[in-house]
């Protein structure tokens, strides 16, 4: 049964992921065929579009992803990530054991292997390089290998240059001229590597290798092994990198481009289904709150998958160089990702509108029964056209995305997409005409509170259709050569090494000098030595410090260091214990088993950990465990003295790091999180001011920095609660969580306001004539001043809570709160006056036929009212959390 199961699983897993969706027989090597399929059944109807009853959730949830071999052999389908990480760890453990096999057998069996290992240390160093270059996909592994190779090359070039420019050797200890020159050269080189904007992995590899050759140059009458050490590192790095790529490829490939395709298919499935669910909820006579809760879950999953897709596309660049269709897919998927983000923003806004409607119904708001009846009549009239627009737009999204995923645009596919574009245009035009006609039929020519949601849902559906059309037209224009979509700018990425905004950033300079001083002091201590604890001319201390360069980023430094100590001690003890039990010749099989198990467990910690500390512990167990287990077959392989030296040097290095972190403190996670969330709120306030300022006629839309700041705040906020607070006030986690949550929501409403203001999706544009006239109304300025005062107050209070971290209540801020509370009752009156003024403005304008509700003046005014109302609701939540904090 086992071979049959294995053959069946691997055969299914080797098929490209989309075969399971389309039942096509296209060649996965991409070298054969043009991408035409033999599928007689519509891809969209069978897999992506909602069912006729709107009940598509079970199809989408259960058909989400292929499971790995490990998941198929075991009943682990409840957690795909766990199953995949188990498989990756098992691959890594087996790869280490197989790689070490020829170097651990009796030297008489393979004399050449023993000789090479003695000269270059391939066994231990090759596995070490493998550990730090192995990742979840082939593309991710190749990225890490690129960083490792760049680091080794920089170090090798420096070694060649110094051997030419500094040909003399240090002949005696002390501060002789040659010794001083070597010290200055090494310090300057490390400073340059840390100062330039290399990734921390590149800097780590350069410094980690350099400290060994640097100490050899400082050793009087040294062995002059720099050249051989360079060769050994390059060979071991090459072998470790190749081994990591083989572990990703065998027994079947784990490719980032396949995962990116899979993620894209699931995203378009969830998006079209979510739009259908929202439309169905809105058209129903009585929607249920549970449906909105399920929709909120799906939207969170969409957000997570969009982030995964962007990371996978970055990793897949290396994989797609070998196939034209893969390259086409990798080139076009960023445009799909942009489309998904725009649709996601619209969905979030619609979700909040439905929540608002539901809460209003539950609270029995005093709305006019006559107006509610008219709203219901409008909804009933437009229901079939709403459903038709959603279905046609979903089919267009599916048709385009299918071709993007397959990397093929044949004549038949292009014709299908073009026909679908026309169908969507017709559905959008029909929806617009029927909605306006339905309003006129019930005698509504203006806007009112009861019909805000009717305008918003249909306005957003028109936006959904337009965004899908623009996505399809951009893809077709790129394939025809009319307008190429942008590719990553490699030259710009390279010049980022010299980015002045990073090089002269105070925090970056602080990090550079702190690590430079630490590494130099570590070299000095190792150069001098201390009895039997630290051998003279030992490089272990500075080597450990160079490995810890990668702790730049989120997470508590103390927790990371403690995790490193745990991992080092556990790995060292496990290695020595296995050596004592199974060392020597004749026990190779038990030793291989111990090595495979140790590396499997350690790599699983690395892959599956949700916290940085556990990840670092996994790396340490893997590295120091293999140091004790991967030893040549001799009569005695145990070396307690070496184990004692490693532990002593590591603890010494960690003590120095803790002391210097206190003397030259790094920016704390709490401080970084607070600064980022306050900056996000301040940027949103500035964007609102530009949207509603009559003097600003053109908007430049740049919300990426707000999204980045909010995401960074979330990352650091998770770690902020783990940092020791010492004399500081407790971390205000509840207020911070609420501020982040509301920042996400307000960013979505801001997106809608900006797009309403300029009338299209784009990065820049002038405000529409109606929008410019609307924000000049005196009633609107009263309306806007109340919201602006509230946002300014919350920004100031956020600075006080998160940046200053003050414990005492700020009486000035409280007084401002009390004064604002007295003005807030005027909010409803201001809305009433604004609605009346807008209705007068609409009636004074000439009636113009529109092809989309996005161009309709009433719908634009309703979008402004709904977005500002949602913003005020979110501000109220943040205000309550801040006052409690």
C-alpha positions in Angstrom: 0.0 0.0 0.0 2.8 2.5 0.8 4.4 2.6 -2.7 1.0 2.9 -4.3 0.1 5.8 -1.9 3.5 7.4 -2.4 3.2 7.2 -6.2 -0.3 8.5 -6.3 0.5 11.4 -4.0 3.7 12.5 -5.7 2.1 12.1 -9.2 -0.8 14.4 -8.1 1.5 16.8 -6.4 3.8 17.2 -9.4 0.9 18.3 -11.5 0.7 22.1 -11.7 -1.8 23.3 -9.1 -4.3 24.7 -11.6 -4.8 21.2 -13.3 -6.9 20.3 -10.3 -9.1 23.3 -11.0 -9.4 23.1 -14.8 -8.9 19.4 -15.6 -6.5 20.4 -18.4 -3.6 18.4 -19.6 -1.1 21.2 -20.4 2.5 20.5 -20.0 3.9 21.8 -16.7 7.4 22.4 -18.2 5.9 25.3 -20.2 8.1 24.3 -23.2 5.2 22.6 -25.0 1.9 23.9 -26.2 0.5 27.4 -26.3 -1.5 27.2 -23.2 -4.8 26.1 -24.9 -6.8 23.8 -22.7 -9.1 20.9 -23.4 -11.6 22.0 -20.8 -15.1 21.9 -22.2 -16.7 23.3 -19.0 -16.4 26.9 -18.1 -13.6 27.5 -15.6 -15.5 30.3 -14.0 -18.8 28.5 -13.6 -17.3 25.3 -12.2 -14.8 26.7 -9.8 -14.8 30.4 -9.1 -18.2 32.1 -9.5 -20.8 31.7 -6.7 -23.5 29.1 -7.2 -26.9 29.9 -8.4 -28.2 30.1 -4.9 -25.3 32.3 -3.7 -24.2 29.4 -1.5 -20.5 29.2 -2.6 -18.8 29.3 0.7 -18.4 25.6 1.1 -16.9 25.3 -2.3 -14.4 28.0 -1.6 -13.4 26.9 1.8 -12.9 23.2 1.0 -11.2 23.6 -2.3 -8.6 26.2 -1.2 -5.3 24.5 -1.6 -3.4 21.4 -2.5 -1.9 19.7 0.5 1.7 18.5 0.6 2.8 14.9 0.7 3.1 15.0 4.5 -0.5 16.3 4.8 -1.9 13.7 2.5 -0.1 10.8 4.3 -1.4 12.0 7.7 -4.8 13.5 8.6 -3.5 17.0 9.1 -5.9 18.8 6.8 -7.0 21.2 9.6 -3.8 23.1 9.5 -2.1 23.2 6.1 0.8 25.4 7.4 1.7 22.8 10.0 1.7 20.0 7.5 3.9 22.0 5.0 6.4 23.0 7.7 6.6 19.4 8.9 7.5 18.3 5.3 10.1 21.1 5.0 11.7 20.1 8.2 11.8 16.4 7.2 13.4 17.4 3.9 16.0 19.4 5.7 16.8 16.7 8.2 17.2 14.0 5.5 19.3 16.4 3.4 21.7 17.0 6.2 22.1 13.3 7.0 22.6 12.3 3.3 25.1 15.2 2.8 27.1 14.2 5.9 27.2 10.5 5.1 30.4 10.3 2.9 32.3 12.5 5.4 31.4 10.5 8.5 32.0 7.0 7.4 35.3 5.1 8.1 38.1 6.9 6.2 39.1 3.6 4.6 35.8 3.5 2.8 36.2 6.9 1.2 39.8 8.2 1.6 39.2 11.1 -0.8 36.1 12.3 1.2 38.1 12.2 4.4 41.0 14.1 2.8 38.8 16.8 1.4 36.9 17.2 4.6 40.1 17.5 6.6 41.4 20.2 4.3 38.2 22.3 3.7 35.9 21.3 6.6 33.1 20.6 4.1 30.9 18.5 6.3 30.2 20.9 9.2 30.5 24.2 7.2 28.4 22.9 4.3 25.5 22.0 6.6 25.9 25.3 8.5 25.5 27.2 5.1 22.6 24.9 4.3 20.8 25.8 7.5 21.0 29.5 6.9 20.0 29.3 3.2 17.1 26.9 3.3 13.6 28.3 3.1 10.0 27.4 2.2 10.2 27.7 -1.6 12.8 27.4 -4.2 12.6 31.1 -4.9 13.0 32.0 -1.2 16.0 29.7 -1.0 17.6 31.3 -4.0 17.0 34.7 -2.5 18.9 33.7 0.6 21.6 32.1 -1.5 22.0 35.3 -3.4 22.5 37.2 -0.2 25.0 34.6 1.1 26.9 34.6 -2.2 27.0 38.4 -2.3 28.4 38.5 1.3 31.0 35.9 0.5 32.1 37.7 -2.7 32.4 41.1 -0.8 34.6 39.4 1.8 36.7 37.5 -0.8 37.3 40.8 -2.8 38.4 42.5 0.3 40.7 39.6 1.1 42.3 39.8 -2.3 42.8 43.6 -2.1 44.3 43.5 1.3 46.7 40.8 0.4 47.9 43.0 -2.4 47.9 46.3 -0.6 49.1 45.0 2.8 51.7 42.3 1.8 53.5 42.3 5.2 52.6 40.1 8.2 52.2 40.7 11.9 55.4 39.2 13.4 54.9 40.0 17.1 52.0 40.8 19.5 51.4 44.3 20.6 50.9 47.6 18.7 53.5 47.3 16.0 53.0 49.2 12.8 51.7 46.2 10.9 49.3 45.3 13.8 47.9 48.8 13.9 47.4 48.9 10.1 45.5 45.5 10.3 43.3 46.7 13.2 42.4 50.0 11.3 41.8 48.1 8.0 39.5 45.6 9.7 37.6 48.2 11.7 37.1 50.4 8.6 35.9 47.5 6.5 33.3 46.4 9.1 32.1 50.0 9.5 31.6 50.3 5.7 29.7 47.0 5.5 27.4 47.9 8.4 26.9 51.5 7.2 25.9 50.8 3.6 22.3 49.8 3.1 22.9 46.1 2.6 20.4 43.6 4.0 21.2 42.3 7.4 21.8 38.9 6.0 24.5 40.2 3.6 26.2 42.2 6.4 26.0 39.1 8.6 27.7 36.9 6.0 30.5 39.4 5.3 31.3 40.1 8.9 30.9 36.5 10.0 33.5 35.3 7.5 35.8 38.4 7.8 36.4 38.1 11.6 38.1 34.7 11.0 40.6 36.0 8.4 41.0 39.2 10.4 42.1 37.3 13.5 44.4 35.2 11.4 46.1 38.3 10.1 46.5 39.6 13.7 48.1 36.4 14.9 51.9 36.8 15.0 53.5 34.7 12.3 50.0 33.4 11.6 49.3 30.3 9.5 48.3 32.6 6.6 45.3 30.5 5.9 43.3 33.4 4.6 43.4 32.2 1.0 42.5 28.6 1.9 39.8 29.9 4.2 38.3 31.9 1.4 38.3 28.9 -0.8 36.8 26.7 1.9 34.0 29.2 2.6 33.2 29.6 -1.1 33.1 25.8 -1.7 31.1 25.2 1.4 28.7 28.0 0.6 28.2 26.7 -2.9 27.6 23.1 -1.7 25.2 24.3 1.1 23.3 26.5 -1.3 23.0 23.7 -3.9 21.9 21.3 -1.1 19.2 23.7 0.0 17.9 24.0 -3.5 17.8 20.3 -4.0 15.9 19.9 -0.7 13.3 22.3 -2.2 13.2 20.4 -5.5 13.1 16.7 -4.3 11.0 14.6 -4.3 8.9 17.2 -6.1 9.4 21.0 -6.4 8.1 23.5 -3.9 8.0 26.6 -6.1 6.9 30.1 -5.1 5.4 30.7 -8.6 3.0 27.7 -8.0 2.0 29.0 -4.7 1.5 32.5 -6.2 -0.8 31.0 -8.8 -2.7 29.1 -6.2 -3.1 32.2 -4.1 -4.3 34.3 -7.0 -6.9 31.7 -7.9 -8.1 31.6 -4.3 -8.2 35.4 -4.1 -10.3 35.9 -7.1 -12.6 33.1 -5.9 -13.0 34.8 -2.5 -13.5 38.3 -3.9 -16.2 37.3 -6.4 -17.9 35.3 -3.8 -17.7 38.1 -1.2 -19.2 40.6 -3.6 -22.0 38.1 -4.3 -22.6 37.6 -0.6 -22.7 41.4 0.1 -25.1 41.9 -2.8 -27.3 39.1 -1.6 -27.3 40.4 2.0 -28.2 43.9 0.9 -31.0 42.7 -1.4 -32.5 40.4 1.2 -35.5 41.6 3.3 -33.7 40.8 6.5 -30.0 40.1 6.5 -28.4 38.2 9.4 -25.5 39.5 11.5 -23.8 36.1 11.3 -23.5 36.5 7.6 -21.6 39.8 8.1 -19.3 38.1 10.6 -18.5 35.3 8.2 -17.9 37.9 5.5 -15.5 39.8 7.9 -13.6 36.5 8.4 -13.3 36.1 4.6 -12.1 39.7 4.2 -9.3 39.1 6.8 -8.3 36.0 4.8 -8.2 38.1 1.6 -5.9 40.6 3.3 -3.5 37.9 4.5 -3.4 36.2 1.1 -2.7 39.5 -0.6 0.4 39.9 1.6 1.4 36.3 0.9 1.0 36.9 -2.8 3.3 39.9 -2.8 6.0 38.0 -0.9 5.7 35.0 -3.2 6.0 37.2 -6.3 9.2 38.6 -5.0 10.6 35.2 -4.4 9.4 33.8 -7.7 11.5 36.1 -9.8 14.4 33.6 -9.8 12.2 30.7 -10.6 10.4 32.3 -13.6 13.6 33.1 -15.5 13.6 29.5 -16.8 10.1 29.5 -18.5 8.4 32.1 -20.7 4.9 31.4 -19.5 6.0 31.5 -15.9 7.8 34.8 -16.6 4.6 36.1 -18.2 2.6 35.1 -15.1 5.1 36.7 -12.7 5.1 39.9 -14.8 1.2 40.2 -14.8 0.3 39.1 -11.3 1.4 42.4 -9.7 -1.3 44.1 -11.7 -3.8 41.5 -10.3 -2.5 42.2 -6.8 -3.2 46.0 -7.3 -6.7 45.2 -8.6 -7.4 43.0 -5.6 -6.2 45.7 -3.1 -8.6 48.2 -4.7 -11.5 45.8 -4.6 -10.6 44.9 -1.0 -10.8 48.5 0.1 -14.3 48.8 -1.6 -15.4 45.6 0.1 -14.4 46.8 3.6 -16.3 50.0 3.1 -19.4 48.1 1.9 -19.1 45.7 4.9 -19.1 48.7 7.3 -22.1 50.2 5.4 -24.0 46.9 6.0 -23.0 46.9 9.6 -24.3 50.5 9.9 -27.6 49.5 8.3 -28.0 46.4 10.6 -27.2 48.4 13.8 -29.6 51.1 12.8 -32.3 48.5 12.3 -31.5 46.9 15.7 -31.5 50.3 17.4 -34.9 51.1 15.9 -33.8 54.4 14.6 -36.5 57.0 13.9 -36.5 56.8 10.1 -39.4 57.8 8.0 -41.6 54.7 7.2 -42.5 56.2 3.9 -38.8 56.7 3.0 -38.0 53.2 4.2 -40.7 51.8 1.9 -39.3 53.8 -1.1 -35.8 52.4 -0.2 -37.2 48.9 -0.2 -38.9 49.5 -3.6 -35.6 50.7 -5.1 -33.8 47.6 -3.8 -36.4 45.3 -5.2 -36.3 47.0 -8.6 -32.5 46.9 -8.9 -32.0 43.4 -7.4 -31.8 41.5 -10.7 -29.5 44.1 -12.2 -27.3 44.1 -9.2 -27.0 40.3 -9.4 -26.3 40.5 -13.1 -23.6 43.1 -12.7 -21.9 41.0 -10.0 -22.0 37.8 -12.1 -20.7 39.4 -15.3 -17.9 41.2 -13.4 -17.0 37.9 -11.7 -16.8 36.1 -15.0 -14.5 38.8 -16.4 -12.2 38.6 -13.3 -12.1 34.9 -13.6 -11.4 34.8 -17.3 -8.6 37.4 -17.1 -7.1 35.8 -14.0 -7.2 32.3 -15.6 -5.2 33.5 -18.6 -2.8 35.4 -16.3 -2.3 32.3 -14.2 -1.7 30.1 -17.2 0.7 32.7 -18.7 -1.1 32.3 -22.1 -3.3 34.6 -24.1 -4.5 32.8 -27.2 -7.0 34.1 -29.7 -9.8 32.3 -28.0 -9.0 33.6 -24.6 -8.6 37.2 -25.8 -11.9 37.0 -27.6 -13.6 35.7 -24.4 -12.1 38.5 -22.4 -13.1 41.2 -24.9 -16.7 39.8 -25.0 -16.8 39.7 -21.2 -15.7 43.4 -21.0 -18.6 44.4 -23.2 -21.0 42.4 -21.1 -19.8 44.1 -18.0 -20.1 47.5 -19.6 -23.7 46.7 -20.6 -24.5 45.4 -17.1 -23.0 48.5 -15.5 -25.0 50.8 -17.8 -28.2 48.9 -17.2 -27.7 49.0 -13.4 -27.1 52.8 -13.6 -30.2 53.5 -15.7 -32.5 51.2 -13.7 -31.3 52.7 -10.4 -31.9 56.2 -11.5 -35.3 55.2 -13.0 -36.3 53.4 -9.8 -35.5 56.6 -7.8 -37.7 58.6 -10.2 -40.5 56.1 -10.0 -40.8 56.5 -6.3 -40.5 60.3 -6.5 -36.9 60.7 -5.2 -34.9 63.3 -6.9 -32.6 64.1 -4.0 -30.7 62.3 -1.2 -31.9 61.4 2.3 -30.7 59.3 5.2 -32.9 56.3 4.3 -31.4 55.9 0.8 -27.7 56.4 1.6 -27.0 52.7 1.6 -28.9 52.2 -1.7 -26.7 54.7 -3.3 -23.5 53.3 -1.8 -24.1 49.6 -2.7 -24.9 50.4 -6.3 -22.1 53.0 -6.5 -19.6 50.5 -5.3 -20.9 47.8 -7.7 -20.2 50.2 -10.6 -16.8 50.8 -9.2 -16.3 47.0 -9.0 -17.2 46.7 -12.6 -15.0 49.6 -13.7 -11.9 48.3 -11.7 -12.3 44.9 -13.3 -12.6 46.4 -16.8 -9.5 48.5 -16.2 -7.6 45.4 -15.0 -8.6 43.4 -18.1 -7.8 46.2 -20.5 -4.3 46.8 -18.8 -3.5 43.1 -19.2 -4.6 43.0 -22.8 -2.7 46.2 -23.6 0.4 44.7 -22.2 0.1 41.5 -24.2 -0.5 43.4 -27.4 2.5 45.6 -26.8 0.4 48.8 -26.6 1.3 49.7 -23.0 3.7 47.6 -21.0 3.1 47.0 -17.3 6.1 48.0 -15.2 8.8 45.5 -14.1 10.9 45.8 -10.9 13.7 48.4 -11.4 16.9 46.3 -10.7 19.1 49.4 -11.0 17.0 51.3 -8.5 17.2 48.4 -6.1 21.0 48.3 -6.4 21.3 52.1 -5.9 19.3 51.6 -2.7 22.6 50.5 -1.1 23.5 54.2 -1.1 20.2 55.6 0.0 21.0 58.7 2.0 17.8 58.6 3.9 19.0 55.3 5.4 22.7 56.0 5.6 22.3 59.1 7.7 19.3 58.0 9.8 20.2 58.4 13.5 18.8 55.0 14.4 20.8 53.3 11.6 24.0 55.1 12.7 23.4 54.1 16.3 23.0 50.5 15.2 26.2 50.7 13.1 28.4 52.1 15.9 27.0 49.8 18.5 27.7 46.7 16.5 31.1 48.0 15.3 32.2 48.6 18.9 30.9 45.2 20.0 32.7 43.3 17.2 36.0 45.2 17.8 35.9 44.6 21.5 35.1 40.9 20.9 38.2 40.7 18.7 40.3 42.4 21.3 39.1 40.0 24.0 39.7 37.0 21.8 43.1 38.4 20.8 44.2 38.8 24.4 42.5 35.6 25.7 41.7 34.8 29.3 43.2 31.7 30.9 41.4 28.5 30.0 38.0 30.2 29.5 38.9 32.1 26.4 41.8 30.8 24.3 44.3 33.3 23.0 43.6 34.5 19.4 40.0 33.1 19.7 37.5 34.4 17.2 34.4 32.9 18.7 33.2 36.0 20.6 33.3 38.3 17.6 31.9 35.5 15.4 28.9 35.1 17.7 28.3 38.9 17.6 28.4 39.0 13.9 25.7 36.2 13.7 23.5 38.4 16.0 23.5 41.3 13.5 20.2 39.9 12.2 18.4 40.9 15.4 17.9 44.3 13.8 14.1 44.6 13.5 11.0 43.8 15.6 11.3 41.8 18.8 12.7 42.1 22.3 16.5 42.0 22.2 16.5 40.4 25.7 14.1 37.6 24.6 16.2 37.0 21.4 19.4 36.7 23.4 17.9 34.4 26.0 16.5 32.2 23.1 20.0 32.1 21.6 21.5 31.0 24.9 18.9 28.2 25.2 19.4 27.1 21.6 23.2 27.1 21.9 23.2 25.1 25.2 20.6 22.6 23.9 22.4 22.2 20.6 25.8 21.8 22.1 24.7 19.4 24.8 22.7 17.3 22.2 25.7 17.2 19.9 28.1 16.1 22.7 25.6 13.6 24.1 25.1 11.9 20.7 28.8 11.9 20.2 29.4 10.2 23.6 26.8 7.6 22.8 27.4 6.9 19.2 30.8 8.4 18.4 33.6 6.4 16.8 33.5 3.9 14.0 30.8 1.3 13.7 27.9 3.4 15.0 27.3 5.5 11.8 23.6 4.6 11.4 22.5 5.7 15.0 24.6 8.9 14.5 22.9 9.7 11.1 19.5 9.1 12.8 20.4 11.5 15.6 21.6 14.1 13.1 18.4 13.8 11.0 16.1 14.0 14.0 17.9 17.0 15.6 18.0 19.0 12.3 14.3 18.1 11.6 13.1 19.3 15.0 15.3 22.5 14.8 14.3 23.4 11.3 10.6 22.9 12.2 11.1 25.4 15.0 12.5 27.8 12.5 9.7 27.3 9.9 6.7 27.1 12.2 7.5 29.7 14.9 5.3 32.7 15.2 7.9 34.6 17.3 11.4 35.7 16.5 12.8 34.3 19.7 11.7 30.7 18.9 13.1 31.0 15.4 16.5 32.0 16.7 16.5 29.2 19.1 15.8 26.8 16.3 18.7 28.1 14.3 21.1 27.8 17.2 20.0 24.2 18.0 20.5 23.2 14.3 23.9 24.9 14.0 25.5 23.9 17.3 23.9 20.4 17.3 25.5 19.5 13.9 28.9 20.8 15.1 28.9 18.0 17.7 27.4 15.3 15.5 29.0 15.8 12.1 32.6 14.6 13.0 34.9 12.2 11.2 34.9 8.6 12.2 37.8 8.2 14.7 38.3 6.4 17.9 37.4 9.5 20.0 35.3 12.3 18.6 34.0 13.9 21.7 35.7 17.3 22.6 34.4 18.7 25.9 37.0 21.4 25.9 35.7 22.8 22.6 32.1 22.6 23.9 33.2 24.5 27.0 35.0 27.2 24.9 31.9 27.7 22.7 29.6 28.1 25.6 32.0 30.4 27.5 32.6 32.6 24.4 28.9 32.8 23.6 27.8 33.8 27.1 30.6 36.4 27.1 29.4 37.8 23.8 25.8 37.9 25.1 26.8 39.7 28.3 28.6 42.4 26.2 25.6 42.7 23.9 23.2 43.2 26.9 25.6 45.8 28.4 25.9 47.8 25.2 22.2 47.6 24.5 21.8 49.5 27.8 24.6 52.0 27.2 23.6 52.6 23.5 20.0 51.5 23.5 18.2 50.5 20.4 14.8 51.8 19.6 12.3 49.8 21.7 9.4 48.0 20.0 6.9 50.0 22.0 8.5 53.3 21.0 8.6 52.2 17.3 5.0 51.0 17.4 3.8 54.2 19.0 5.7 56.4 16.5 4.3 54.5 13.5 0.7 54.5 14.6 0.8 58.2 15.5 2.4 58.9 12.1 -0.3 56.9 10.3 -3.0 58.9 12.1 -1.2 62.2 11.3 -0.9 61.3 7.6 -4.6 60.3 7.4 -5.5 63.6 8.9 -3.4 65.4 6.3 -5.1 63.4 3.6 -8.5 64.3 4.9 -7.5 68.0 4.9 -6.4 67.8 1.3 -9.6 66.1 0.2 -11.9 68.6 1.9 -9.8 71.8 1.3 -11.5 73.8 -1.4 -8.1 75.4 -2.2 -6.6 72.1 -3.2 -7.9 71.3 -6.7 -5.7 68.3 -7.5 -5.1 65.2 -5.4 -2.0 63.1 -5.4 -3.1 59.8 -4.0 -0.4 58.1 -2.0 -1.8 55.8 0.7 1.0 53.3 0.6 2.9 55.1 3.4 -0.2 55.0 5.6 -0.6 51.3 5.0 3.1 50.6 5.6 3.2 52.6 8.8 0.1 50.8 10.1 1.5 47.4 9.2 4.8 48.3 10.9 2.9 49.4 14.0 1.1 46.1 14.1 4.4 44.1 13.8 6.1 46.1 16.6 3.0 46.3 18.7 2.9 42.5 19.0 6.5 42.6 20.4 5.9 45.7 22.5 4.0 43.8 25.2 6.9 41.4 25.6 9.5 44.0 26.2 10.5 44.6 29.9 9.1 48.0 30.8 11.4 48.7 33.8 10.5 52.2 35.1 8.1 53.0 32.3 4.4 52.9 32.4 2.6 49.6 31.4 2.1 49.2 27.7 -1.4 50.5 26.7 -2.2 47.4 24.6 -6.0 47.9 24.5 -5.7 51.5 23.3 -3.1 50.6 20.8 -5.1 47.7 19.3 -8.1 49.9 19.0 -6.1 52.7 17.3 -4.6 50.2 14.8 -8.0 48.6 14.0 -9.7 52.0 13.5 -6.7 53.2 11.4 -7.3 50.3 9.0 -11.0 51.1 8.7 -10.5 54.9 8.3 -7.9 54.3 5.6 -10.5 52.4 3.6 -13.1 55.2 4.0 -10.4 57.7 3.0 -9.7 55.7 -0.1 -13.3 55.9 -1.1 -13.4 59.6 -0.5 -10.3 60.2 -2.6 -11.6 58.1 -5.5 -15.0 59.9 -5.2 -13.2 63.3 -5.3 -11.3 62.6 -8.5 -13.9 60.3 -10.1 -11.5 57.4 -11.0 -8.9 55.0 -9.8 -5.4 56.4 -10.3 -2.5 58.0 -8.6 -3.4 61.6 -9.4 -6.2 63.7 -10.8 -8.3 66.9 -10.4 -11.4 67.0 -8.2 -14.6 66.7 -10.1 -16.7 69.9 -10.6 -19.5 68.7 -8.4 -17.2 67.6 -5.6 -15.4 70.9 -5.6 -18.7 72.7 -5.4 -20.0 70.5 -2.6 -17.0 71.1 -0.3 -17.3 74.8 -0.7 -20.8 74.8 0.9 -20.8 76.7 4.3 -22.8 73.8 5.8 -20.2 71.3 4.8 -17.4 73.4 6.4 -19.3 73.3 9.7 -19.7 69.6 9.2 -16.0 69.1 8.4 -14.7 71.3 11.2 -16.3 69.0 13.8 -14.6 65.9 12.4 -11.3 67.6 11.9 -11.3 68.8 15.6 -11.9 65.3 16.8 -9.1 63.8 14.6 -6.6 66.5 15.7 -7.4 65.8 19.4 -6.9 62.1 19.0 -3.6 62.6 17.2 -2.3 64.7 20.1 -3.6 62.2 22.6 -1.9 59.4 20.7 1.4 61.2 20.9 0.9 61.7 24.7 0.0 58.0 25.3 2.4 56.1 22.9 5.3 58.4 22.2 5.7 60.2 25.6 4.3 57.2 27.5 3.2 59.5 30.3 1.5 58.0 33.4 -0.4 61.1 34.6 -3.6 62.4 33.0 -3.1 65.4 30.8 -5.6 67.9 32.0 -5.3 70.0 28.8 -6.3 67.1 26.6 -9.2 66.3 29.0 -10.5 69.9 28.8 -10.4 69.6 25.0 -12.4 66.4 25.2 -15.0 68.1 27.4 -15.3 71.1 25.0 -15.6 68.8 22.0 -18.4 66.8 23.7 -20.4 69.9 24.0 -20.1 70.5 20.2 -20.7 66.9 19.1 -24.5 67.1 19.4 -24.4 69.7 16.6 -23.1 66.9 14.3 -26.6 65.7 13.4 -27.8 69.2 12.8 -24.8 69.9 10.6 -25.6 66.7 8.6 -29.2 67.8 8.1 -28.2 71.2 6.9 -25.6 69.7 4.6 -28.0 67.3 3.0 -30.4 70.2 2.4 -27.7 72.3 0.8 -26.5 69.4 -1.4 -30.0 68.7 -2.6 -30.3 72.4 -3.6 -27.0 72.1 -5.4 -28.1 69.0 -7.3 -31.3 70.5 -8.3 -29.5 73.6 -9.6 -27.3 71.5 -11.9 -28.3 70.5 -15.4 -29.4 66.8 -15.7 -26.7 64.9 -17.6 -27.0 61.3 -18.7 -24.4 59.1 -17.0 -23.0 55.7 -17.9 -22.0 54.8 -14.3 -23.2 55.8 -10.8 -19.7 57.0 -10.1 -20.5 60.0 -12.3 -23.9 60.6 -10.6 -23.9 63.7 -8.3 -26.4 62.2 -5.8 -24.3 59.0 -5.5 -21.1 61.1 -4.9 -22.8 63.1 -2.2 -24.1 59.9 -0.5 -20.6 58.4 -0.6 -19.2 61.5 1.2 -22.0 61.3 3.8 -21.5 57.6 4.4 -17.7 57.7 4.6 -17.7 60.6 7.0 -20.3 58.9 9.2 -18.2 55.7 9.3 -15.1 57.8 10.1 -16.9 59.5 13.0 -18.1 56.2 14.4 -14.5 54.9 14.3 -13.2 58.1 16.0 -15.7 57.6 18.8 -14.3 54.1 19.4 -10.7 55.4 19.5 -11.7 58.3 21.8 -13.2 55.9 24.3 -10.1 53.6 24.3 -7.8 56.6 24.7 -9.8 58.1 27.6 -9.6 54.7 29.4 -5.8 54.6 28.7 
